[in-house]
């Protein structure tokens, strides 16, 4: 399954050839009555036909047809039911839609962490960190069960909605309870705290970029970022054993995508994730198409040496898995309190250590002084595409866009003819200048709206920024009005039921209403056409595969989703209640809901029709 050959790049369209063969065969049979039947290698029936429905092709002209036919992983034809049904043979799977709807497969342009959270695969413990005192006590309980000298990789609960205590934790707090065990505590994906033993064992010295110092003593305070963070996470942290259990766990994780209608996921991945994905791919057991933004240069102090050694691999792979681009560390943090903004928050939560303007991981707005800013410029010199960089606040966008601009304008680019695919993900808060610079540089935004409509995040956002600023977040329509093609993202595509589904984000993009019916930013509402384009047709531009995927057209990859109703006519506030009944990827049925199956990842009712 994962090893089907490439067929769409510059090859002859087989449809007219098949038509000519058919005509020739007809004449031959008329003259030679005893002629034997043609072998299947010459001509074949469709593998799947779907008819008697409302098939939204999501093409630029938004063509709607009754039926489609699939053969050898591609769309063979689209059109009327009568015409398509004549393409069926004795072994063709025939699906009578009975008026139900079909859309292209959903492409999620921001899918967090392939293979789960890699930093937690080998985790030794989790601490709540409600206070510094309780946090230290929890760490001590883990240390007491560990052999002296062993590394301890600990995950700390953090956050906008909970305690901020872990953000103020220092090496000096951890040292008394762990004098012999090196500790690396993950606050989030890019934020670690080490004790003094950990700093020493990892070779993270006071003069190293990214080792933060106590201003009073001049000694490391345990926080690492930038180059030091990269050395810790990408060089010191041990890989887990890649055994059968790890491989099977990834296969099961991937199956969640087709159950939500997801046919392609794009997102960043570390080396160990690529290694695990490679094993799944070699077995031909990929359950969803993977587009990887490789983290190989993230916080890497030897970026140019790596670039020269590995070459430019943008787009390297096949239909099922590709290294699509490079990804880098982001200047700001996560949602709510950690977004880096030019305007201060309206209110700060008690104990918020990030300050009124949010979290600045790069500790300065001069991008070119930061490790990953320099690496972005180098990556553009060597012709790489750059995607999947988290950026939420407007000040974060300015820093990253200026790094892109520096990279694009450098005189020594080695691919001067190439227009790289550049993207920023999330894009929660924008101002007029950042939207203008996004357009000027040809950056494609992948836009989230979770922060507005997911209840727990919404509550914190309203507290921090107020209703007016929250209403302007996720400015999808502003991008379109500026002439910028954008995509919509919806979280991992693998996790929270309901609040991480394409159908849920489509509903919110059309209504801009939360679950209680409150309206946020009516000027940012999308039409149903625009919203669907942004998770299908336009999302294919994000991976630069618009010629082969994203719409239902002859010759493109056969990725489509059968829904329980009609996306265009169901009431706006019921779009999320449509069910995914079948997901087809590469012409293969990757998910099919059977009558009576539970609905673990949707929020609607109903069931799979007996006619399916």
Residue pairs with C-beta under 8 A, 6 or more apart in sequence:
1 284
1 285
1 286
1 320
1 586
1 588
2 280
2 281
2 282
2 283
2 284
2 285
2 286
2 318
2 320
2 321
3 284
3 318
3 320
4 73
4 318
4 319
4 320
4 586
5 318
6 318
6 319
7 72
7 73
7 74
8 74
8 547
8 548
8 555
8 556
8 557
13 555
15 76
15 77
15 554
15 555
18 43
21 38
21 42
21 43
22 43
25 38
25 43
28 35
29 35
44 71
44 72
44 89
45 71
45 87
45 88
45 89
45 90
45 91
45 92
46 69
46 70
46 71
46 76
46 77
46 84
46 87
46 88
46 89
46 92
47 70
47 71
47 72
47 92
47 93
47 587
48 69
48 70
48 92
48 93
48 94
48 95
48 558
48 584
48 587
48 589
49 67
49 68
49 69
49 70
49 84
49 85
49 87
49 88
49 92
49 93
49 94
49 95
50 67
50 68
50 69
50 70
50 84
50 95
50 97
50 102
50 560
50 562
51 66
51 67
51 68
51 81
51 84
51 85
51 94
51 95
51 96
51 97
52 66
52 67
52 81
52 96
52 97
52 98
52 99
53 66
53 67
53 97
53 98
53 99
53 100
53 101
53 102
53 562
54 64
54 66
54 97
54 99
54 100
54 101
54 102
54 566
54 568
55 64
55 65
55 66
55 67
55 68
55 78
55 101
55 102
55 552
55 560
56 62
56 64
56 101
56 102
56 103
56 104
56 532
56 552
56 567
56 568
57 63
57 64
57 65
57 78
57 104
57 551
57 552
57 553
58 103
58 104
58 532
58 533
58 536
58 537
58 550
58 551
58 552
59 537
59 551
59 552
59 553
60 537
62 529
63 78
65 78
65 79
65 80
65 552
66 79
66 80
66 81
66 84
67 78
67 79
67 80
67 81
67 83
67 84
67 85
68 75
68 77
68 78
68 84
68 102
68 552
68 560
69 75
69 76
69 77
69 78
69 84
69 87
70 76
70 558
70 584
70 587
71 587
72 587
73 319
73 557
73 558
73 586
73 587
73 588
74 554
74 555
74 556
74 557
74 558
74 587
75 552
75 553
75 554
75 555
75 556
75 557
75 558
76 87
76 554
77 83
77 84
77 87
77 554
78 84
78 552
78 553
78 554
85 94
88 94
93 589
95 562
95 582
95 612
96 611
96 612
97 562
97 611
97 612
98 609
98 611
98 612
99 566
100 562
100 563
100 564
100 565
100 566
100 581
100 609
100 612
101 562
101 563
101 565
101 566
101 567
101 568
101 578
102 552
102 560
102 561
102 562
102 563
103 261
103 532
103 536
103 560
103 561
103 563
103 567
104 263
104 536
104 537
104 549
104 550
104 551
104 552
104 559
104 560
104 561
105 261
105 262
105 263
105 264
105 536
105 549
105 559
105 560
105 561
105 583
105 584
105 585
106 260
106 261
106 262
106 263
106 502
106 535
106 536
106 539
106 561
107 262
107 263
107 264
107 265
107 266
107 487
107 535
107 536
107 539
107 540
107 542
107 543
107 549
107 550
108 257
108 262
108 264
108 265
108 266
108 267
108 489
108 490
108 493
108 502
108 535
108 539
109 266
109 423
109 425
109 446
109 487
109 488
109 489
109 539
109 542
109 543
110 266
110 267
110 388
110 425
110 426
110 446
110 448
110 489
110 491
111 265
111 266
111 267
111 492
111 493
111 494
112 267
112 491
112 492
112 494
112 495
113 189
113 267
113 268
113 269
113 273
113 492
114 250
114 265
114 267
114 269
114 273
114 274
114 276
114 277
114 290
114 292
115 121
115 246
115 250
115 253
115 269
115 272
115 273
115 276
115 277
116 249
116 253
117 189
118 270
118 272
118 273
119 153
119 155
119 186
119 189
119 233
119 237
120 155
120 186
121 240
121 246
121 272
122 153
122 237
122 238
122 239
122 240
123 153
123 154
123 155
124 142
124 146
124 152
124 153
124 154
125 138
125 142
125 152
125 154
125 155
126 154
126 155
126 156
126 157
127 135
127 138
127 139
127 142
127 154
127 155
127 156
127 157
127 166
127 185
128 134
128 135
128 138
128 156
128 157
128 163
129 135
129 138
129 156
129 157
129 158
129 163
129 165
129 166
129 169
130 162
130 163
130 165
131 163
131 165
132 165
132 168
132 169
132 173
134 165
135 156
135 165
135 166
135 169
135 173
136 173
136 174
136 176
136 177
137 177
139 154
139 174
139 177
139 178
139 183
139 185
140 177
140 178
142 152
142 154
143 152
143 177
143 178
143 181
143 183
146 152
146 181
148 180
148 181
149 180
149 181
150 181
151 181
151 182
151 183
151 184
151 198
151 201
151 238
152 178
152 181
152 182
152 183
152 184
153 184
153 186
153 237
154 183
154 184
154 185
154 186
155 185
155 186
156 166
156 169
156 185
156 186
156 187
156 193
157 163
157 166
158 164
158 166
158 167
158 187
158 188
160 334
160 335
160 336
160 337
160 338
160 349
160 457
160 460
161 456
161 459
161 460
163 351
164 337
164 349
164 351
164 352
164 353
165 351
166 185
166 187
166 193
167 187
167 191
167 353
167 354
168 353
169 185
169 193
169 222
170 193
170 214
170 221
170 222
170 223
171 193
171 194
171 195
171 196
171 198
171 199
171 220
171 221
171 222
172 196
172 214
172 221
172 222
174 183
174 185
174 193
174 194
174 195
174 196
174 222
175 195
175 196
175 197
178 195
178 197
179 197
180 197
181 195
181 197
182 194
182 195
182 197
182 198
182 200
182 201
182 202
183 193
183 194
183 195
183 197
183 198
184 192
184 193
184 194
184 198
184 202
184 232
184 236
184 237
185 192
185 193
185 194
186 192
187 193
188 333
188 334
190 225
190 229
190 329
190 330
190 333
190 361
191 223
191 225
191 333
191 361
192 223
192 224
192 229
192 232
192 233
193 222
193 223
194 202
194 204
194 220
194 222
194 224
194 232
195 222
196 220
196 222
198 222
199 205
199 211
199 220
199 222
199 224
202 231
202 232
202 236
203 231
204 211
204 220
204 224
204 228
204 231
204 232
205 211
206 213
206 218
206 219
206 220
208 227
208 228
208 231
209 226
209 227
209 228
209 301
209 371
210 224
210 225
210 226
210 227
210 228
210 229
210 230
210 299
210 371
211 220
211 224
211 228
212 220
212 221
212 222
212 223
212 224
212 225
213 219
213 220
213 221
214 220
214 221
224 232
225 361
225 363
226 299
226 329
226 361
226 362
226 370
226 371
226 372
227 299
227 300
227 301
227 371
229 299
229 329
230 298
230 299
230 300
230 301
230 371
231 299
231 301
233 270
233 299
234 270
234 271
234 295
234 298
234 299
234 300
239 272
239 275
240 246
240 272
242 272
242 275
242 276
242 279
246 276
247 276
247 279
247 280
247 283
250 276
250 277
250 280
251 280
251 285
251 287
253 494
254 280
254 286
254 287
254 288
255 287
255 590
255 591
256 493
256 494
256 601
257 263
257 265
257 287
257 288
257 493
257 494
258 287
258 288
258 580
258 583
258 585
258 590
258 591
259 580
259 583
259 591
259 600
259 601
260 493
260 500
260 501
260 502
260 503
260 580
260 601
260 602
261 501
261 502
261 503
261 561
261 563
261 580
261 583
262 288
262 493
262 502
262 583
263 288
263 289
263 559
263 560
263 561
263 583
263 585
263 590
264 288
264 289
264 290
264 291
264 539
264 543
264 549
264 559
265 288
265 289
265 290
265 291
265 493
266 291
266 292
266 293
266 324
266 387
266 388
266 542
266 543
267 291
267 292
267 293
267 388
268 292
268 293
268 294
268 295
268 298
268 327
268 388
269 277
269 292
269 293
269 294
269 295
270 295
271 295
271 296
273 292
274 292
274 294
274 323
277 286
277 290
277 292
277 321
278 321
280 286
281 290
281 320
281 321
286 320
286 321
287 590
288 585
288 590
289 319
289 320
289 321
289 549
289 559
289 585
289 586
290 320
290 321
290 322
291 322
291 324
291 543
292 321
292 322
292 323
292 324
292 325
293 324
293 325
293 326
293 327
293 386
293 387
293 388
294 313
294 323
294 325
294 326
294 327
295 326
295 327
295 328
296 306
296 310
296 326
297 303
297 306
297 307
297 326
297 328
297 372
297 375
297 378
297 379
298 327
298 328
298 329
298 372
298 375
299 329
299 371
299 372
300 306
300 371
300 375
301 371
303 374
303 375
303 378
303 379
304 378
307 378
307 379
307 381
307 382
307 384
312 382
312 383
312 384
312 415
313 323
314 323
314 324
314 325
314 326
314 383
314 384
314 385
314 420
314 421
315 322
315 323
315 324
315 385
315 544
316 322
316 323
317 323
317 324
319 548
319 557
319 586
320 586
322 543
324 385
324 387
324 543
324 544
325 384
325 385
325 386
325 387
325 388
325 421
326 379
326 384
326 385
326 386
326 387
327 386
327 387
327 388
327 389
328 372
328 375
328 376
328 379
328 386
328 389
329 361
329 371
329 372
330 361
330 389
330 390
330 391
330 396
330 400
331 340
331 360
331 361
331 362
331 367
331 370
331 391
331 395
331 396
331 399
331 400
332 338
332 339
332 340
332 358
332 359
332 360
332 361
332 390
332 391
332 392
332 393
332 395
332 396
333 339
333 340
333 354
333 358
333 359
333 361
333 392
334 390
334 392
335 392
335 428
335 450
335 451
335 457
335 460
335 461
336 451
336 457
336 460
336 461
336 464
337 345
337 348
337 349
337 352
337 354
337 358
337 359
337 460
337 464
338 354
338 358
338 359
338 392
339 358
339 359
339 392
339 393
339 396
339 428
339 429
340 357
340 358
340 359
340 360
340 392
340 393
340 395
340 396
340 399
341 357
341 358
341 393
341 394
341 395
341 429
342 357
342 394
342 395
342 398
342 431
343 357
344 356
344 357
345 356
345 357
345 358
345 464
345 465
346 463
346 464
346 465
346 466
346 469
347 463
347 464
348 355
348 356
348 464
349 460
349 463
349 464
357 395
358 393
358 395
360 395
362 370
362 372
362 373
362 399
363 370
364 370
365 395
365 398
365 399
367 373
367 399
367 400
367 402
367 403
367 406
368 374
368 377
368 403
368 406
373 399
373 403
373 406
376 386
376 400
376 403
376 404
376 407
377 403
377 406
377 407
377 410
378 407
379 386
379 407
380 386
380 404
380 407
380 408
380 410
380 413
380 420
381 407
381 410
381 412
381 413
381 414
382 414
382 415
383 413
383 414
383 415
383 418
383 420
384 420
385 420
385 421
385 422
385 544
386 404
386 420
386 421
386 422
386 423
387 421
387 422
387 423
387 425
387 542
388 423
388 425
389 400
389 423
389 424
389 425
390 425
390 426
391 397
391 400
391 424
391 425
391 426
391 427
392 426
392 427
392 428
392 429
393 428
393 429
394 429
394 430
394 431
394 434
397 424
397 427
397 430
397 434
397 437
397 438
398 433
398 434
398 437
400 424
401 424
401 434
401 437
401 438
401 441
401 443
404 422
404 441
404 443
405 437
405 441
408 420
408 441
419 442
421 444
421 542
421 543
421 544
422 441
422 442
422 443
422 444
423 443
423 444
423 445
423 446
423 542
424 438
424 443
424 445
424 446
425 445
425 446
425 448
425 489
426 446
426 447
426 448
426 489
427 445
427 446
427 447
427 448
427 474
427 475
427 479
427 486
428 448
428 451
428 473
428 474
429 469
429 472
429 473
430 438
430 475
430 478
435 475
435 478
435 479
435 482
435 484
436 482
438 445
438 479
438 482
438 484
439 482
439 483
439 484
444 484
444 485
444 486
444 487
444 541
444 542
445 479
445 484
445 486
445 487
446 486
446 487
446 488
446 489
446 542
447 474
447 475
447 476
447 479
447 486
447 487
447 488
447 489
447 534
448 474
448 488
448 489
448 490
448 491
449 473
449 474
449 476
449 488
449 505
449 508
449 509
450 457
450 490
450 491
450 499
451 457
451 458
451 461
451 470
451 473
451 474
452 458
452 461
452 470
452 471
452 473
452 474
452 508
452 512
452 514
452 520
452 521
453 499
453 508
453 514
453 515
453 520
454 499
455 514
455 515
458 470
458 514
461 470
461 473
462 470
467 520
470 520
471 520
471 521
471 524
472 521
472 524
473 520
473 521
474 521
474 524
475 521
475 524
476 486
476 488
476 509
476 524
476 526
476 534
477 523
477 524
477 525
477 526
478 524
479 486
480 486
480 526
480 530
485 538
485 541
486 534
486 538
487 534
487 535
487 538
487 539
487 541
487 542
488 505
488 506
488 509
488 531
488 534
488 535
488 539
489 505
490 500
490 501
490 502
490 504
490 505
490 535
491 499
491 500
492 500
493 500
493 502
494 500
497 600
497 601
497 602
497 603
498 504
498 576
498 601
498 602
498 603
501 576
501 601
501 602
502 535
503 575
503 576
503 577
503 578
503 580
503 602
504 576
504 603
505 535
506 528
506 531
506 532
506 535
506 567
506 575
506 576
507 572
507 573
507 574
507 575
507 576
508 514
509 525
509 526
509 531
509 534
510 525
510 526
510 527
510 528
510 531
510 572
510 575
511 519
511 525
511 572
511 573
512 519
512 520
512 521
512 522
512 524
512 525
513 519
513 520
513 573
514 520
526 534
528 567
528 568
532 567
536 550
536 551
537 546
537 550
537 551
538 550
539 550
540 546
540 548
540 549
540 550
540 551
541 550
547 556
548 556
548 557
549 556
549 557
549 559
550 556
552 560
557 586
557 587
558 584
558 585
558 586
558 587
559 584
559 585
559 586
560 583
560 584
561 580
561 582
561 583
561 584
562 580
562 581
562 582
562 583
562 612
563 578
563 579
563 580
563 581
564 578
564 579
564 581
564 604
564 606
564 607
565 578
567 575
567 578
570 577
570 578
574 604
576 602
576 603
576 604
577 602
577 603
577 604
577 605
578 604
579 593
579 599
579 602
579 604
579 606
579 607
579 608
580 591
580 593
580 602
581 592
581 593
581 608
581 609
581 612
582 589
582 591
582 592
582 593
582 612
583 589
583 590
583 591
583 592
584 590
592 608
593 607
593 608
594 608
595 607
595 608
595 610
596 607
597 607
597 608
599 605
